[in-house]
Amino acid sequence: MIAIIDCGGANLRSVSYALEKLNIDYHICNKKNQIKDAEALVLPGVGAAKNVMNTLKNQDLTETIKNFKNPILGICVGMQILYEYSDEENEICLGMIPGRVKKFQNNNLIVPQMGWNKVEFNNSSFDDCDGYYYFANSYYADINLFTKGSSIYGHEFSSFIQKDNLYGVQFHPEKSSYQGEKFLKKFFELI
């Protein structure tokens, strides 16, 4: 069973629906005892890092997430909170991935980035997933050692990260049609 953590984000239903479409059993949870036996965690997120972190702290889930040994998939803000720090409201995050999340500079860019953008993967498990995915973000993470997929919006940034059991996507696979389904199917095949 997959545990989708209710982080208070607006994409909870769309993530649930995407899993239903793939015939993946899941439950939505917000308590430690609902997570411990999960095969994987999904951290969906639309909104601000501070709000998501406050929700997780109020539910007493931060340490449970940090100590979870099975795969974790962070989506959008769910990926951003895996990092140490977000410039969005100067929020200290989970600290599971080194680095900081920054705001796109408005150098002739429309911020937030809203719409389709290309992702190029460099992870053998996802080597046939290159394509266009749906993004809705004002913040991004730089390219680093854990970048396994990148996109360009003004400059190159991490759109897919992976470190040990942690996976994060800046895009929204649940809103990315066939391409997103393909990505989610590949991810859940890893379990």
PyMOL commands that place a pseudoatom at each C-alpha (Angstrom):
pseudoatom trace, name=CA, resn=MET, resi=1, chain=A, elem=C, hetatm=0, pos=[0.000, 0.000, 0.000]
pseudoatom trace, name=CA, resn=ILE, resi=2, chain=A, elem=C, hetatm=0, pos=[1.213, 3.492, -0.887]
pseudoatom trace, name=CA, resn=ALA, resi=3, chain=A, elem=C, hetatm=0, pos=[0.777, 6.295, 1.660]
pseudoatom trace, name=CA, resn=ILE, resi=4, chain=A, elem=C, hetatm=0, pos=[-0.067, 9.717, 0.243]
pseudoatom trace, name=CA, resn=ILE, resi=5, chain=A, elem=C, hetatm=0, pos=[0.676, 12.228, 2.971]
pseudoatom trace, name=CA, resn=ASP, resi=6, chain=A, elem=C, hetatm=0, pos=[-1.926, 14.944, 3.333]
pseudoatom trace, name=CA, resn=CYS, resi=7, chain=A, elem=C, hetatm=0, pos=[0.368, 17.979, 3.341]
pseudoatom trace, name=CA, resn=GLY, resi=8, chain=A, elem=C, hetatm=0, pos=[-2.520, 20.394, 2.907]
pseudoatom trace, name=CA, resn=GLY, resi=9, chain=A, elem=C, hetatm=0, pos=[-1.759, 20.877, -0.801]
pseudoatom trace, name=CA, resn=ALA, resi=10, chain=A, elem=C, hetatm=0, pos=[-4.318, 21.344, -3.517]
pseudoatom trace, name=CA, resn=ASN, resi=11, chain=A, elem=C, hetatm=0, pos=[-3.168, 18.410, -5.666]
pseudoatom trace, name=CA, resn=LEU, resi=12, chain=A, elem=C, hetatm=0, pos=[-4.076, 15.645, -3.220]
pseudoatom trace, name=CA, resn=ARG, resi=13, chain=A, elem=C, hetatm=0, pos=[-7.115, 14.527, -5.255]
pseudoatom trace, name=CA, resn=SER, resi=14, chain=A, elem=C, hetatm=0, pos=[-5.313, 14.649, -8.601]
pseudoatom trace, name=CA, resn=VAL, resi=15, chain=A, elem=C, hetatm=0, pos=[-2.441, 12.528, -7.224]
pseudoatom trace, name=CA, resn=SER, resi=16, chain=A, elem=C, hetatm=0, pos=[-4.970, 10.040, -5.786]
pseudoatom trace, name=CA, resn=TYR, resi=17, chain=A, elem=C, hetatm=0, pos=[-6.777, 9.878, -9.107]
pseudoatom trace, name=CA, resn=ALA, resi=18, chain=A, elem=C, hetatm=0, pos=[-3.501, 9.256, -10.987]
pseudoatom trace, name=CA, resn=LEU, resi=19, chain=A, elem=C, hetatm=0, pos=[-2.759, 6.278, -8.712]
pseudoatom trace, name=CA, resn=GLU, resi=20, chain=A, elem=C, hetatm=0, pos=[-6.302, 4.941, -9.114]
pseudoatom trace, name=CA, resn=LYS, resi=21, chain=A, elem=C, hetatm=0, pos=[-5.893, 5.116, -12.883]
pseudoatom trace, name=CA, resn=LEU, resi=22, chain=A, elem=C, hetatm=0, pos=[-2.754, 2.956, -12.567]
pseudoatom trace, name=CA, resn=ASN, resi=23, chain=A, elem=C, hetatm=0, pos=[-4.560, 0.501, -10.236]
pseudoatom trace, name=CA, resn=ILE, resi=24, chain=A, elem=C, hetatm=0, pos=[-2.186, 1.303, -7.378]
pseudoatom trace, name=CA, resn=ASP, resi=25, chain=A, elem=C, hetatm=0, pos=[-3.550, 0.795, -3.865]
pseudoatom trace, name=CA, resn=TYR, resi=26, chain=A, elem=C, hetatm=0, pos=[-3.071, 3.830, -1.649]
pseudoatom trace, name=CA, resn=HIS, resi=27, chain=A, elem=C, hetatm=0, pos=[-4.395, 5.555, 1.407]
pseudoatom trace, name=CA, resn=ILE, resi=28, chain=A, elem=C, hetatm=0, pos=[-4.310, 9.218, 2.349]
pseudoatom trace, name=CA, resn=CYS, resi=29, chain=A, elem=C, hetatm=0, pos=[-2.766, 9.716, 5.750]
pseudoatom trace, name=CA, resn=ASN, resi=30, chain=A, elem=C, hetatm=0, pos=[-1.695, 12.329, 8.253]
pseudoatom trace, name=CA, resn=LYS, resi=31, chain=A, elem=C, hetatm=0, pos=[-0.619, 10.176, 11.221]
pseudoatom trace, name=CA, resn=LYS, resi=32, chain=A, elem=C, hetatm=0, pos=[2.608, 8.302, 11.980]
pseudoatom trace, name=CA, resn=ASN, resi=33, chain=A, elem=C, hetatm=0, pos=[0.931, 4.950, 12.540]
pseudoatom trace, name=CA, resn=GLN, resi=34, chain=A, elem=C, hetatm=0, pos=[-0.657, 5.155, 9.063]
pseudoatom trace, name=CA, resn=ILE, resi=35, chain=A, elem=C, hetatm=0, pos=[2.765, 5.474, 7.430]
pseudoatom trace, name=CA, resn=LYS, resi=36, chain=A, elem=C, hetatm=0, pos=[4.984, 2.894, 9.123]
pseudoatom trace, name=CA, resn=ASP, resi=37, chain=A, elem=C, hetatm=0, pos=[3.948, -0.110, 6.996]
pseudoatom trace, name=CA, resn=ALA, resi=38, chain=A, elem=C, hetatm=0, pos=[3.684, 1.725, 3.668]
pseudoatom trace, name=CA, resn=GLU, resi=39, chain=A, elem=C, hetatm=0, pos=[5.638, 0.422, 0.685]
pseudoatom trace, name=CA, resn=ALA, resi=40, chain=A, elem=C, hetatm=0, pos=[6.279, 4.026, -0.390]
pseudoatom trace, name=CA, resn=LEU, resi=41, chain=A, elem=C, hetatm=0, pos=[5.361, 7.587, 0.554]
pseudoatom trace, name=CA, resn=VAL, resi=42, chain=A, elem=C, hetatm=0, pos=[4.131, 10.305, -1.763]
pseudoatom trace, name=CA, resn=LEU, resi=43, chain=A, elem=C, hetatm=0, pos=[4.539, 13.926, -0.655]
pseudoatom trace, name=CA, resn=PRO, resi=44, chain=A, elem=C, hetatm=0, pos=[2.272, 15.924, -2.952]
pseudoatom trace, name=CA, resn=GLY, resi=45, chain=A, elem=C, hetatm=0, pos=[2.399, 19.656, -2.755]
pseudoatom trace, name=CA, resn=VAL, resi=46, chain=A, elem=C, hetatm=0, pos=[0.957, 22.783, -4.238]
pseudoatom trace, name=CA, resn=GLY, resi=47, chain=A, elem=C, hetatm=0, pos=[1.517, 25.958, -2.301]
pseudoatom trace, name=CA, resn=ALA, resi=48, chain=A, elem=C, hetatm=0, pos=[4.236, 27.324, -0.059]
pseudoatom trace, name=CA, resn=ALA, resi=49, chain=A, elem=C, hetatm=0, pos=[7.058, 25.356, 1.573]
pseudoatom trace, name=CA, resn=LYS, resi=50, chain=A, elem=C, hetatm=0, pos=[6.333, 27.025, 4.918]
pseudoatom trace, name=CA, resn=ASN, resi=51, chain=A, elem=C, hetatm=0, pos=[2.691, 25.870, 4.892]
pseudoatom trace, name=CA, resn=VAL, resi=52, chain=A, elem=C, hetatm=0, pos=[3.643, 22.303, 3.972]
pseudoatom trace, name=CA, resn=MET, resi=53, chain=A, elem=C, hetatm=0, pos=[6.382, 22.173, 6.626]
pseudoatom trace, name=CA, resn=ASN, resi=54, chain=A, elem=C, hetatm=0, pos=[4.019, 23.605, 9.264]
pseudoatom trace, name=CA, resn=THR, resi=55, chain=A, elem=C, hetatm=0, pos=[1.424, 20.956, 8.381]
pseudoatom trace, name=CA, resn=LEU, resi=56, chain=A, elem=C, hetatm=0, pos=[4.009, 18.167, 8.690]
pseudoatom trace, name=CA, resn=LYS, resi=57, chain=A, elem=C, hetatm=0, pos=[5.286, 19.579, 12.009]
pseudoatom trace, name=CA, resn=ASN, resi=58, chain=A, elem=C, hetatm=0, pos=[1.746, 19.928, 13.385]
pseudoatom trace, name=CA, resn=GLN, resi=59, chain=A, elem=C, hetatm=0, pos=[1.057, 16.302, 12.416]
pseudoatom trace, name=CA, resn=ASP, resi=60, chain=A, elem=C, hetatm=0, pos=[4.377, 15.282, 14.037]
pseudoatom trace, name=CA, resn=LEU, resi=61, chain=A, elem=C, hetatm=0, pos=[5.512, 13.647, 10.779]
pseudoatom trace, name=CA, resn=THR, resi=62, chain=A, elem=C, hetatm=0, pos=[8.897, 15.236, 10.044]
pseudoatom trace, name=CA, resn=GLU, resi=63, chain=A, elem=C, hetatm=0, pos=[11.015, 12.628, 11.862]
pseudoatom trace, name=CA, resn=THR, resi=64, chain=A, elem=C, hetatm=0, pos=[8.851, 9.786, 10.562]
pseudoatom trace, name=CA, resn=ILE, resi=65, chain=A, elem=C, hetatm=0, pos=[9.492, 10.953, 6.998]
pseudoatom trace, name=CA, resn=LYS, resi=66, chain=A, elem=C, hetatm=0, pos=[13.220, 11.434, 7.633]
pseudoatom trace, name=CA, resn=ASN, resi=67, chain=A, elem=C, hetatm=0, pos=[13.510, 7.895, 9.033]
pseudoatom trace, name=CA, resn=PHE, resi=68, chain=A, elem=C, hetatm=0, pos=[11.368, 6.192, 6.381]
pseudoatom trace, name=CA, resn=LYS, resi=69, chain=A, elem=C, hetatm=0, pos=[13.449, 3.545, 4.560]
pseudoatom trace, name=CA, resn=ASN, resi=70, chain=A, elem=C, hetatm=0, pos=[11.201, 2.757, 1.581]
pseudoatom trace, name=CA, resn=PRO, resi=71, chain=A, elem=C, hetatm=0, pos=[10.920, 5.012, -1.497]
pseudoatom trace, name=CA, resn=ILE, resi=72, chain=A, elem=C, hetatm=0, pos=[9.637, 8.556, -1.041]
pseudoatom trace, name=CA, resn=LEU, resi=73, chain=A, elem=C, hetatm=0, pos=[8.361, 10.604, -3.994]
pseudoatom trace, name=CA, resn=GLY, resi=74, chain=A, elem=C, hetatm=0, pos=[8.106, 14.364, -3.485]
pseudoatom trace, name=CA, resn=ILE, resi=75, chain=A, elem=C, hetatm=0, pos=[6.051, 16.258, -6.065]
pseudoatom trace, name=CA, resn=CYS, resi=76, chain=A, elem=C, hetatm=0, pos=[6.593, 20.007, -6.674]
pseudoatom trace, name=CA, resn=VAL, resi=77, chain=A, elem=C, hetatm=0, pos=[6.712, 21.573, -3.178]
pseudoatom trace, name=CA, resn=GLY, resi=78, chain=A, elem=C, hetatm=0, pos=[6.953, 17.982, -1.920]
pseudoatom trace, name=CA, resn=MET, resi=79, chain=A, elem=C, hetatm=0, pos=[10.310, 17.796, -3.708]
pseudoatom trace, name=CA, resn=GLN, resi=80, chain=A, elem=C, hetatm=0, pos=[11.407, 21.237, -2.505]
pseudoatom trace, name=CA, resn=ILE, resi=81, chain=A, elem=C, hetatm=0, pos=[10.914, 20.378, 1.171]
pseudoatom trace, name=CA, resn=LEU, resi=82, chain=A, elem=C, hetatm=0, pos=[13.335, 17.452, 0.822]
pseudoatom trace, name=CA, resn=TYR, resi=83, chain=A, elem=C, hetatm=0, pos=[16.103, 20.080, 0.616]
pseudoatom trace, name=CA, resn=GLU, resi=84, chain=A, elem=C, hetatm=0, pos=[17.727, 21.811, 3.582]
pseudoatom trace, name=CA, resn=TYR, resi=85, chain=A, elem=C, hetatm=0, pos=[16.287, 25.255, 2.995]
pseudoatom trace, name=CA, resn=SER, resi=86, chain=A, elem=C, hetatm=0, pos=[13.831, 27.189, 0.839]
pseudoatom trace, name=CA, resn=ASP, resi=87, chain=A, elem=C, hetatm=0, pos=[14.113, 30.892, 0.082]
pseudoatom trace, name=CA, resn=GLU, resi=88, chain=A, elem=C, hetatm=0, pos=[10.312, 30.894, 0.047]
pseudoatom trace, name=CA, resn=GLU, resi=89, chain=A, elem=C, hetatm=0, pos=[9.584, 32.594, 3.384]
pseudoatom trace, name=CA, resn=ASN, resi=90, chain=A, elem=C, hetatm=0, pos=[13.088, 31.516, 4.551]
pseudoatom trace, name=CA, resn=GLU, resi=91, chain=A, elem=C, hetatm=0, pos=[11.927, 28.053, 5.547]
pseudoatom trace, name=CA, resn=ILE, resi=92, chain=A, elem=C, hetatm=0, pos=[14.130, 25.353, 7.066]
pseudoatom trace, name=CA, resn=CYS, resi=93, chain=A, elem=C, hetatm=0, pos=[13.006, 22.139, 5.373]
pseudoatom trace, name=CA, resn=LEU, resi=94, chain=A, elem=C, hetatm=0, pos=[13.543, 18.409, 5.981]
pseudoatom trace, name=CA, resn=GLY, resi=95, chain=A, elem=C, hetatm=0, pos=[17.265, 18.529, 5.111]
pseudoatom trace, name=CA, resn=MET, resi=96, chain=A, elem=C, hetatm=0, pos=[17.332, 15.151, 3.379]
pseudoatom trace, name=CA, resn=ILE, resi=97, chain=A, elem=C, hetatm=0, pos=[18.944, 16.550, 0.209]
pseudoatom trace, name=CA, resn=PRO, resi=98, chain=A, elem=C, hetatm=0, pos=[21.775, 19.079, 0.524]
pseudoatom trace, name=CA, resn=GLY, resi=99, chain=A, elem=C, hetatm=0, pos=[21.082, 22.474, -0.962]
pseudoatom trace, name=CA, resn=ARG, resi=100, chain=A, elem=C, hetatm=0, pos=[18.617, 25.273, -1.116]
pseudoatom trace, name=CA, resn=VAL, resi=101, chain=A, elem=C, hetatm=0, pos=[15.544, 26.071, -3.184]
pseudoatom trace, name=CA, resn=LYS, resi=102, chain=A, elem=C, hetatm=0, pos=[15.605, 29.517, -4.837]
pseudoatom trace, name=CA, resn=LYS, resi=103, chain=A, elem=C, hetatm=0, pos=[13.132, 31.774, -6.614]
pseudoatom trace, name=CA, resn=PHE, resi=104, chain=A, elem=C, hetatm=0, pos=[13.332, 32.215, -10.380]
pseudoatom trace, name=CA, resn=GLN, resi=105, chain=A, elem=C, hetatm=0, pos=[14.669, 35.666, -11.145]
pseudoatom trace, name=CA, resn=ASN, resi=106, chain=A, elem=C, hetatm=0, pos=[12.291, 37.595, -13.355]
pseudoatom trace, name=CA, resn=ASN, resi=107, chain=A, elem=C, hetatm=0, pos=[14.814, 38.153, -16.174]
pseudoatom trace, name=CA, resn=ASN, resi=108, chain=A, elem=C, hetatm=0, pos=[12.264, 38.244, -18.994]
pseudoatom trace, name=CA, resn=LEU, resi=109, chain=A, elem=C, hetatm=0, pos=[10.636, 35.132, -17.500]
pseudoatom trace, name=CA, resn=ILE, resi=110, chain=A, elem=C, hetatm=0, pos=[7.040, 34.802, -16.489]
pseudoatom trace, name=CA, resn=VAL, resi=111, chain=A, elem=C, hetatm=0, pos=[7.091, 33.703, -12.861]
pseudoatom trace, name=CA, resn=PRO, resi=112, chain=A, elem=C, hetatm=0, pos=[5.601, 31.346, -11.901]
pseudoatom trace, name=CA, resn=GLN, resi=113, chain=A, elem=C, hetatm=0, pos=[6.496, 28.913, -14.657]
pseudoatom trace, name=CA, resn=MET, resi=114, chain=A, elem=C, hetatm=0, pos=[3.089, 27.543, -15.664]
pseudoatom trace, name=CA, resn=GLY, resi=115, chain=A, elem=C, hetatm=0, pos=[2.755, 24.994, -18.416]
pseudoatom trace, name=CA, resn=TRP, resi=116, chain=A, elem=C, hetatm=0, pos=[4.667, 22.345, -20.293]
pseudoatom trace, name=CA, resn=ASN, resi=117, chain=A, elem=C, hetatm=0, pos=[8.450, 22.059, -20.243]
pseudoatom trace, name=CA, resn=LYS, resi=118, chain=A, elem=C, hetatm=0, pos=[10.867, 19.396, -21.406]
pseudoatom trace, name=CA, resn=VAL, resi=119, chain=A, elem=C, hetatm=0, pos=[12.550, 17.074, -18.906]
pseudoatom trace, name=CA, resn=GLU, resi=120, chain=A, elem=C, hetatm=0, pos=[15.694, 15.178, -19.891]
pseudoatom trace, name=CA, resn=PHE, resi=121, chain=A, elem=C, hetatm=0, pos=[16.420, 12.258, -17.559]
pseudoatom trace, name=CA, resn=ASN, resi=122, chain=A, elem=C, hetatm=0, pos=[19.871, 10.813, -16.843]
pseudoatom trace, name=CA, resn=ASN, resi=123, chain=A, elem=C, hetatm=0, pos=[18.761, 7.925, -14.631]
pseudoatom trace, name=CA, resn=SER, resi=124, chain=A, elem=C, hetatm=0, pos=[18.720, 4.454, -16.178]
pseudoatom trace, name=CA, resn=SER, resi=125, chain=A, elem=C, hetatm=0, pos=[15.434, 3.558, -14.458]
pseudoatom trace, name=CA, resn=PHE, resi=126, chain=A, elem=C, hetatm=0, pos=[13.738, 6.445, -16.272]
pseudoatom trace, name=CA, resn=ASP, resi=127, chain=A, elem=C, hetatm=0, pos=[15.787, 6.570, -19.479]
pseudoatom trace, name=CA, resn=ASP, resi=128, chain=A, elem=C, hetatm=0, pos=[12.751, 6.399, -21.752]
pseudoatom trace, name=CA, resn=CYS, resi=129, chain=A, elem=C, hetatm=0, pos=[10.773, 9.070, -19.877]
pseudoatom trace, name=CA, resn=ASP, resi=130, chain=A, elem=C, hetatm=0, pos=[12.257, 12.132, -21.615]
pseudoatom trace, name=CA, resn=GLY, resi=131, chain=A, elem=C, hetatm=0, pos=[9.456, 14.407, -22.728]
pseudoatom trace, name=CA, resn=TYR, resi=132, chain=A, elem=C, hetatm=0, pos=[7.206, 17.285, -21.786]
pseudoatom trace, name=CA, resn=TYR, resi=133, chain=A, elem=C, hetatm=0, pos=[5.691, 17.546, -18.310]
pseudoatom trace, name=CA, resn=TYR, resi=134, chain=A, elem=C, hetatm=0, pos=[3.434, 20.080, -16.623]
pseudoatom trace, name=CA, resn=PHE, resi=135, chain=A, elem=C, hetatm=0, pos=[5.089, 22.597, -14.276]
pseudoatom trace, name=CA, resn=ALA, resi=136, chain=A, elem=C, hetatm=0, pos=[3.622, 25.178, -11.880]
pseudoatom trace, name=CA, resn=ASN, resi=137, chain=A, elem=C, hetatm=0, pos=[6.498, 26.662, -9.873]
pseudoatom trace, name=CA, resn=SER, resi=138, chain=A, elem=C, hetatm=0, pos=[8.160, 29.907, -8.854]
pseudoatom trace, name=CA, resn=TYR, resi=139, chain=A, elem=C, hetatm=0, pos=[11.018, 28.160, -7.043]
pseudoatom trace, name=CA, resn=TYR, resi=140, chain=A, elem=C, hetatm=0, pos=[13.652, 25.693, -8.236]
pseudoatom trace, name=CA, resn=ALA, resi=141, chain=A, elem=C, hetatm=0, pos=[16.717, 23.743, -7.128]
pseudoatom trace, name=CA, resn=ASP, resi=142, chain=A, elem=C, hetatm=0, pos=[20.082, 24.100, -8.844]
pseudoatom trace, name=CA, resn=ILE, resi=143, chain=A, elem=C, hetatm=0, pos=[21.749, 21.229, -10.650]
pseudoatom trace, name=CA, resn=ASN, resi=144, chain=A, elem=C, hetatm=0, pos=[23.711, 19.118, -8.157]
pseudoatom trace, name=CA, resn=LEU, resi=145, chain=A, elem=C, hetatm=0, pos=[25.072, 15.632, -7.535]
pseudoatom trace, name=CA, resn=PHE, resi=146, chain=A, elem=C, hetatm=0, pos=[21.535, 14.273, -7.054]
pseudoatom trace, name=CA, resn=THR, resi=147, chain=A, elem=C, hetatm=0, pos=[20.055, 15.744, -10.248]
pseudoatom trace, name=CA, resn=LYS, resi=148, chain=A, elem=C, hetatm=0, pos=[18.784, 12.875, -12.400]
pseudoatom trace, name=CA, resn=GLY, resi=149, chain=A, elem=C, hetatm=0, pos=[16.674, 14.986, -14.731]
pseudoatom trace, name=CA, resn=SER, resi=150, chain=A, elem=C, hetatm=0, pos=[16.833, 18.612, -15.776]
pseudoatom trace, name=CA, resn=SER, resi=151, chain=A, elem=C, hetatm=0, pos=[14.830, 21.292, -17.539]
pseudoatom trace, name=CA, resn=ILE, resi=152, chain=A, elem=C, hetatm=0, pos=[15.525, 24.802, -18.764]
pseudoatom trace, name=CA, resn=TYR, resi=153, chain=A, elem=C, hetatm=0, pos=[13.549, 27.870, -17.745]
pseudoatom trace, name=CA, resn=GLY, resi=154, chain=A, elem=C, hetatm=0, pos=[15.889, 30.821, -18.112]
pseudoatom trace, name=CA, resn=HIS, resi=155, chain=A, elem=C, hetatm=0, pos=[18.651, 28.438, -17.023]
pseudoatom trace, name=CA, resn=GLU, resi=156, chain=A, elem=C, hetatm=0, pos=[19.012, 24.735, -16.305]
pseudoatom trace, name=CA, resn=PHE, resi=157, chain=A, elem=C, hetatm=0, pos=[17.512, 23.465, -13.040]
pseudoatom trace, name=CA, resn=SER, resi=158, chain=A, elem=C, hetatm=0, pos=[16.770, 20.150, -11.320]
pseudoatom trace, name=CA, resn=SER, resi=159, chain=A, elem=C, hetatm=0, pos=[13.421, 18.771, -12.396]
pseudoatom trace, name=CA, resn=PHE, resi=160, chain=A, elem=C, hetatm=0, pos=[14.104, 15.234, -11.093]
pseudoatom trace, name=CA, resn=ILE, resi=161, chain=A, elem=C, hetatm=0, pos=[16.322, 14.325, -8.147]
pseudoatom trace, name=CA, resn=GLN, resi=162, chain=A, elem=C, hetatm=0, pos=[17.233, 11.013, -6.594]
pseudoatom trace, name=CA, resn=LYS, resi=163, chain=A, elem=C, hetatm=0, pos=[19.307, 10.170, -3.530]
pseudoatom trace, name=CA, resn=ASP, resi=164, chain=A, elem=C, hetatm=0, pos=[19.072, 6.706, -1.998]
pseudoatom trace, name=CA, resn=ASN, resi=165, chain=A, elem=C, hetatm=0, pos=[15.344, 6.126, -1.357]
pseudoatom trace, name=CA, resn=LEU, resi=166, chain=A, elem=C, hetatm=0, pos=[14.415, 9.764, -2.083]
pseudoatom trace, name=CA, resn=TYR, resi=167, chain=A, elem=C, hetatm=0, pos=[12.926, 10.813, -5.408]
pseudoatom trace, name=CA, resn=GLY, resi=168, chain=A, elem=C, hetatm=0, pos=[11.630, 14.262, -6.206]
pseudoatom trace, name=CA, resn=VAL, resi=169, chain=A, elem=C, hetatm=0, pos=[10.056, 15.886, -9.234]
pseudoatom trace, name=CA, resn=GLN, resi=170, chain=A, elem=C, hetatm=0, pos=[9.525, 19.598, -9.732]
pseudoatom trace, name=CA, resn=PHE, resi=171, chain=A, elem=C, hetatm=0, pos=[6.872, 18.857, -12.350]
pseudoatom trace, name=CA, resn=HIS, resi=172, chain=A, elem=C, hetatm=0, pos=[3.408, 17.420, -11.763]
pseudoatom trace, name=CA, resn=PRO, resi=173, chain=A, elem=C, hetatm=0, pos=[3.240, 13.868, -13.134]
pseudoatom trace, name=CA, resn=GLU, resi=174, chain=A, elem=C, hetatm=0, pos=[-0.414, 13.679, -12.101]
pseudoatom trace, name=CA, resn=LYS, resi=175, chain=A, elem=C, hetatm=0, pos=[-1.191, 16.555, -14.511]
pseudoatom trace, name=CA, resn=SER, resi=176, chain=A, elem=C, hetatm=0, pos=[1.172, 15.488, -17.293]
pseudoatom trace, name=CA, resn=SER, resi=177, chain=A, elem=C, hetatm=0, pos=[-1.092, 13.168, -19.287]
pseudoatom trace, name=CA, resn=TYR, resi=178, chain=A, elem=C, hetatm=0, pos=[0.534, 10.100, -20.878]
pseudoatom trace, name=CA, resn=GLN, resi=179, chain=A, elem=C, hetatm=0, pos=[4.060, 11.243, -20.022]
pseudoatom trace, name=CA, resn=GLY, resi=180, chain=A, elem=C, hetatm=0, pos=[3.184, 11.627, -16.345]
pseudoatom trace, name=CA, resn=GLU, resi=181, chain=A, elem=C, hetatm=0, pos=[1.474, 8.235, -16.256]
pseudoatom trace, name=CA, resn=LYS, resi=182, chain=A, elem=C, hetatm=0, pos=[4.558, 6.666, -17.788]
pseudoatom trace, name=CA, resn=PHE, resi=183, chain=A, elem=C, hetatm=0, pos=[6.783, 8.288, -15.141]
pseudoatom trace, name=CA, resn=LEU, resi=184, chain=A, elem=C, hetatm=0, pos=[4.551, 7.210, -12.235]
pseudoatom trace, name=CA, resn=LYS, resi=185, chain=A, elem=C, hetatm=0, pos=[4.314, 3.671, -13.586]
pseudoatom trace, name=CA, resn=LYS, resi=186, chain=A, elem=C, hetatm=0, pos=[8.136, 3.482, -13.773]
pseudoatom trace, name=CA, resn=PHE, resi=187, chain=A, elem=C, hetatm=0, pos=[8.455, 4.869, -10.238]
pseudoatom trace, name=CA, resn=PHE, resi=188, chain=A, elem=C, hetatm=0, pos=[6.011, 2.369, -8.735]
pseudoatom trace, name=CA, resn=GLU, resi=189, chain=A, elem=C, hetatm=0, pos=[7.693, -0.492, -10.615]
pseudoatom trace, name=CA, resn=LEU, resi=190, chain=A, elem=C, hetatm=0, pos=[10.792, 0.234, -8.487]
pseudoatom trace, name=CA, resn=ILE, resi=191, chain=A, elem=C, hetatm=0, pos=[8.926, -0.819, -5.353]
for i in range(1, 191): cmd.bond("trace and resi %d" % i, "trace and resi %d" % (i + 1))
show_as sticks, trace
zoom trace
